[in-house]
Amino acid sequence: MDAAQQEATARARELQRNWYGEPLGALFRRLIDDLGLNQARLAGVLGLSAPMLSQLMSGQRAKIGNPAVVQRVQLLQDLAGQVADGSVSAAEATERMEEIKKSQGGSVLSNTTQTTSTSGVPTVKRVVREIQSLLRSVAAAGDIIEAADSLAPTHPELAEFLRVYGAGRTSDAVAHYQSHQN
């Protein structure tokens, strides 16, 4: 990728962050992980072609042009939150995804996705994601690891935090959190 392409991709991802709250690659990867999908299945549920989904994820395209697709993204985010807090089973999620696939809509994504369980308490996974999103909004994973390495000699706990929460996978960060609660 040449410098002009890299600049265009960075600009597209920044626009996505402004429009959708985060780059679509991160949002879609989270949906894939949370809902047990692959890219082709996610594209099908959203009503996008697989190449279009790939272009949005990679930053080759910035905007979702179809409002119904934007609405489906929001519905999938809500569903992923319900799966994460245990209020919706995997079987129910599969049924709901079929309903979402058929839905028509025209709203835009809100910046207020579900962050609490049915009891009103934030789920560990959601809190971890918020931390990751915050850290990743100010630095790339490589920069976070570099910062962690420089902090390690004097602040090992902070360095570990940055590695796990800033540059690690959500599932690893949740497991790390849970292991430190016992």
N, C-alpha and C positions, 0 to 999 in steps of 0.2 A: 504494500500500500504506500503510495507516494505521499508527500507532505500535504498536497491539496486534498487528497482523499481523507487523510487523517484529520485535517482541519474541518472538513465537511461533516465527518462522523462525530467529532467532538461538538460541533455546533448543533447537530441533530439531537444528540443526547442531552445537551443543555436545554434545548427547546422542550424535549420530552419531560425533563425534570420540572420545568416551569409549568407545562400543561397538565401533566399527570402525577406530579409529586415525586417522581423518580424516573430514571431511564427505563424504557419498556423492556429492555433485556432483563433487568433485575426483576421487574414486576412479573414478567412471563415465566422466568425461571422459578420464581417462588410459587406461582400457580401450578407449574408442572410438578414441582417437588411436593407441595401440600396435597394436591389432588391425585397424585399418582398417574399423571398423564405423560405422553411423549409430545413432541412438537406437532406432529401430524394430527394427533387427537385434539390438542388444544386449538389448532387452526380450524379444525372441523367444528368444534363447539362454538368458537367465536364467529364462524362464517367468513373466515379469511382463507386464501390459498396458502399452502405451506411456504412458497417462496415469499409471499407478502409478509407472513409472520417472521420469517428469517430476516428479511430486510428491516423490519421494525426493530427486531431484537439486536441486530448488529449496528444499528444507527445509520443504515443506508437510506432509510426513510424516517422522517420525524413524526408524522402525524397519522393518526387513524382517521381516515376520511369519512367513514360511515358511522353516523350516530348510533345505529343499532348495535354495532360492534362495540362501541364505547360502553353502551349500557350492559352488554354481556360481560365485558371485563369487570365492571362494577359488581354485577351479580356473582361472578366467579370469585371475586375478592371476598365478598360477604360469605359465600359458601365455604371458602377455604378457612375463614375465621371460625365458622361453626364446626368444621371438621377438626380444627386445631383444639378447640375447647371441649370437644367430645359431645356436643349437642346434636350432631348429625353423624350417622354411621357411614362407612364407605359405600354400602349398598344404597343408602338413601342419597348419598352424594352423586352416585352414578345416575340415579333416576332424575335428580334435580338438574344435572348437567344436560340431560336430554331435553328437559323443559326449557332450560336457558338457551340451548341451541335453536329452539323454535321461536324464542321470544323476539318481539319487535320492540324497539325503544328509541328514545331520542334524547336522553339526558347526557350530561357530561359526568366524568368521574369526580367524585367529591374527595377532598383531602381528609375526610373523616371516615376512614374505614373502621370496621368493627375491631375494637381492641380489648374487649372484655368478654368474659365468659357469661353464661346466662345468669350467674350470681352477681355480675357487676364487677368482678375482680379481674384485672388484666391477666391474660395467660402468660406463662413464662415465654412461650414461643413468640408471642406478640411483643413482649418487652424486649427480648433479645433482638428481634427484627428492627425495632425502633432504634436501639443502640447501634446496630449495624448500619442502618440507613443514615443515621446522623454521622457516624465516623466516615462512611464511604462518600458522603456528600462533600466532605472537605478534603479527602485524600484518596488516592488509589491504593489498592491492596499492597503493592510493592513499597509505596511510601510509608504505609502504616507499619509494615514489617521492619523497614529501615529505622523508623522511629523507635520501635520496640527494641531492636538490637542496641541502639544507642542508650536506651534507658535501662537495659538489663543489669549492668553492673551496680547501679545505685538504687534502682527502683524495680526489683524483679517482679513484684506483684503487678505493677502497672504494665510492665512489658508483657507479661503473660496475658493480662486483660486485653491489650491491644492486639496481640497475635490471635487470640481465640475469638474475640468479638469483632474486631475490626477487619481481619483478613481471613477468618475461618468460615466454615460452613455453619449454617443455622443449626443443624442437628448436632454438630460438635459443640457449639456454644451452649445449647440447651442442656446437653449431657454434662458439660463442665459445670454449669450453674447447679444442676441437680446434685452432682457429686460433692459440691461444696456446702450443700444444705444439710447433709447427713452428719 
